[in-house]
């Protein structure tokens, strides 16, 4: 079979050799479907060579048969699509004719992963060639990407797929791709925030690089808000997600999603859907329910700064701070920041009554506590204090000053001794001096 395939890849091979190759392939596939194994190994290179041979000989029915083979998907290398691009050519009329011949089978050759699919599309129809073979670049990419992005099963998606969808919208210069396709696809991924954050990170990166298409940006932010509103924050605890939030790991700092971004998503969502304020309240309620499971790092680095930004959204949308859900949200989160993150001040411990040599471990613990308190105070000062007073009401002074966390310091040991009975005049209780006075009286 290898020999037959090599002959078929040469210029003008005999057709009887090709028919022998077709028969051998069909026998091998039948053997594989019956026993699960085949006498000939079909890898990506073999599939690519079979497809090329079929195209060169004009045997497009066999091309489609190979393409539809279930074991071939995700196995065809990128080089094959580069070869197809050159074979199609750049003459408009000839490209249209040739592309029509392979159009039925070509989509089956594409990978299932959306990120890999987009890389394949770029290899097949690069941007710098679009003006020459516009048919290939436009018709094929629109059909395939639109269809693939709308496939119902999102299980094969990853974080890179979220980023690829944004790149794809820019590549197609199609504002409707995000709103009509990516939105629908991402809406199936509520339980997989990595895809969502990959999507948001790429949107942010594009904006930083100066690629601004207002309709796409607004559509993306609205999608993001909708996803965040319907997602469960308690499920955002896996380390890759946390790393993506804070710009660590493989994600660049500049493209990480920050608290200001989440606030902006909600702000744009309310701006374009003012009647959907109830959904934002539901998101707040989800946050309250998820609070016990949130990590302290996400509380201080994401959610408290988010609440600070959220007050501006409430103000701009004329949402009263007296709303019970708003007050409960702020009170529960800030109480957790103060009482759980800062916590009570550790007491001073030393190795003597005079307190001259404090324990080194105790000193370290107290320094860490003071550091946490300073961080919490800085977070609380980032709020507009008039807003915070309206939200916390009577609890404002208690939580902001944190006096209930500070250990009352006892008076110095010498002052305590002076308060003991008879301690003011130690000589009056001295048995030695008392005995001397008694002896004088007797004399």
Secondary structure in CASP SS format (residue, H / E / C, confidence):
PFRMAT SS
TARGET T0000
AUTHOR 0000-0000-0000
METHOD secondary structure of the structure
MODEL  1
X C 1.00
X H 1.00
X H 1.00
X H 1.00
X H 1.00
X H 1.00
X H 1.00
X H 1.00
X C 1.00
X C 1.00
X C 1.00
X C 1.00
X C 1.00
X C 1.00
X H 1.00
X H 1.00
X H 1.00
X H 1.00
X H 1.00
X H 1.00
X H 1.00
X H 1.00
X H 1.00
X H 1.00
X H 1.00
X H 1.00
X H 1.00
X H 1.00
X H 1.00
X H 1.00
X H 1.00
X H 1.00
X H 1.00
X H 1.00
X H 1.00
X C 1.00
X C 1.00
X C 1.00
X C 1.00
X C 1.00
X C 1.00
X C 1.00
X C 1.00
X H 1.00
X H 1.00
X H 1.00
X H 1.00
X H 1.00
X H 1.00
X H 1.00
X H 1.00
X H 1.00
X H 1.00
X H 1.00
X H 1.00
X H 1.00
X C 1.00
X C 1.00
X C 1.00
X H 1.00
X H 1.00
X H 1.00
X H 1.00
X H 1.00
X H 1.00
X H 1.00
X H 1.00
X C 1.00
X C 1.00
X C 1.00
X C 1.00
X C 1.00
X C 1.00
X C 1.00
X C 1.00
X C 1.00
X C 1.00
X H 1.00
X H 1.00
X H 1.00
X H 1.00
X H 1.00
X H 1.00
X H 1.00
X H 1.00
X H 1.00
X H 1.00
X H 1.00
X C 1.00
X C 1.00
X C 1.00
X H 1.00
X H 1.00
X H 1.00
X H 1.00
X H 1.00
X H 1.00
X H 1.00
X H 1.00
X H 1.00
X H 1.00
X H 1.00
X H 1.00
X H 1.00
X H 1.00
X H 1.00
X H 1.00
X H 1.00
X H 1.00
X C 1.00
X C 1.00
X C 1.00
X C 1.00
X H 1.00
X H 1.00
X H 1.00
X H 1.00
X H 1.00
X H 1.00
X H 1.00
X H 1.00
X H 1.00
X H 1.00
X H 1.00
X C 1.00
X C 1.00
X H 1.00
X H 1.00
X H 1.00
X C 1.00
X C 1.00
X C 1.00
X C 1.00
X H 1.00
X H 1.00
X H 1.00
X H 1.00
X H 1.00
X H 1.00
X H 1.00
X H 1.00
X H 1.00
X H 1.00
X H 1.00
X H 1.00
X H 1.00
X H 1.00
X H 1.00
X H 1.00
X C 1.00
X C 1.00
X C 1.00
X C 1.00
X C 1.00
X C 1.00
X C 1.00
X C 1.00
X C 1.00
X H 1.00
X H 1.00
X H 1.00
X H 1.00
X H 1.00
X H 1.00
X H 1.00
X H 1.00
X H 1.00
X H 1.00
X H 1.00
X H 1.00
X H 1.00
X H 1.00
X C 1.00
X C 1.00
X H 1.00
X H 1.00
X H 1.00
X H 1.00
X H 1.00
X H 1.00
X H 1.00
X H 1.00
X H 1.00
X H 1.00
X H 1.00
X H 1.00
X C 1.00
X C 1.00
X C 1.00
X C 1.00
X C 1.00
X C 1.00
X H 1.00
X H 1.00
X H 1.00
X H 1.00
X H 1.00
X H 1.00
X H 1.00
X H 1.00
X H 1.00
X H 1.00
X H 1.00
X H 1.00
X H 1.00
X H 1.00
X H 1.00
X H 1.00
X C 1.00
X C 1.00
X C 1.00
X C 1.00
X C 1.00
X H 1.00
X H 1.00
X H 1.00
X H 1.00
X H 1.00
X H 1.00
X H 1.00
X H 1.00
X H 1.00
X H 1.00
X H 1.00
X H 1.00
X H 1.00
X H 1.00
X H 1.00
X H 1.00
X H 1.00
X C 1.00
X C 1.00
X H 1.00
X H 1.00
X H 1.00
X C 1.00
X C 1.00
X C 1.00
X H 1.00
X H 1.00
X H 1.00
X H 1.00
X H 1.00
X H 1.00
X H 1.00
X H 1.00
X C 1.00
X C 1.00
X C 1.00
X C 1.00
X C 1.00
X C 1.00
X H 1.00
X H 1.00
X H 1.00
X C 1.00
X C 1.00
X C 1.00
X H 1.00
X H 1.00
X H 1.00
X H 1.00
X H 1.00
X H 1.00
X H 1.00
X H 1.00
X H 1.00
X H 1.00
X H 1.00
X H 1.00
X H 1.00
X H 1.00
X C 1.00
X H 1.00
X H 1.00
X H 1.00
X H 1.00
X H 1.00
X H 1.00
X H 1.00
X H 1.00
X H 1.00
X H 1.00
X H 1.00
X H 1.00
X H 1.00
X H 1.00
X H 1.00
X H 1.00
X H 1.00
X H 1.00
X H 1.00
X H 1.00
X C 1.00
X C 1.00
X H 1.00
X H 1.00
X H 1.00
X H 1.00
X H 1.00
X H 1.00
X H 1.00
X H 1.00
X H 1.00
X H 1.00
X H 1.00
X H 1.00
X H 1.00
X H 1.00
X H 1.00
X H 1.00
X H 1.00
X H 1.00
X H 1.00
X H 1.00
X H 1.00
X C 1.00
X C 1.00
X C 1.00
X C 1.00
X C 1.00
X C 1.00
X C 1.00
X H 1.00
X H 1.00
X H 1.00
X H 1.00
X H 1.00
X H 1.00
X H 1.00
X H 1.00
X H 1.00
X H 1.00
X H 1.00
X H 1.00
X H 1.00
X H 1.00
X H 1.00
X H 1.00
X H 1.00
X H 1.00
X H 1.00
X C 1.00
X C 1.00
X C 1.00
X C 1.00
X C 1.00
X C 1.00
X C 1.00
X E 1.00
X C 1.00
X C 1.00
X C 1.00
X C 1.00
X C 1.00
X C 1.00
X C 1.00
X E 1.00
X C 1.00
X H 1.00
X H 1.00
X H 1.00
X H 1.00
X H 1.00
X H 1.00
X H 1.00
X H 1.00
X H 1.00
X H 1.00
X H 1.00
X H 1.00
X H 1.00
X H 1.00
X H 1.00
X H 1.00
X H 1.00
X H 1.00
X H 1.00
X H 1.00
X H 1.00
X H 1.00
X C 1.00
X C 1.00
X C 1.00
X H 1.00
X H 1.00
X H 1.00
X H 1.00
X H 1.00
X H 1.00
X H 1.00
X H 1.00
X H 1.00
X H 1.00
X H 1.00
X H 1.00
X H 1.00
X H 1.00
X H 1.00
X H 1.00
X H 1.00
X C 1.00
X H 1.00
X H 1.00
X H 1.00
X C 1.00
X C 1.00
X C 1.00
X C 1.00
X C 1.00
X C 1.00
X C 1.00
X H 1.00
X H 1.00
X H 1.00
X H 1.00
X H 1.00
X H 1.00
X C 1.00
X C 1.00
X C 1.00
X C 1.00
X C 1.00
X C 1.00
X C 1.00
X H 1.00
X H 1.00
X H 1.00
X H 1.00
X C 1.00
X H 1.00
X H 1.00
X H 1.00
X H 1.00
X H 1.00
X H 1.00
X H 1.00
X H 1.00
X H 1.00
X H 1.00
X H 1.00
X H 1.00
X C 1.00
END
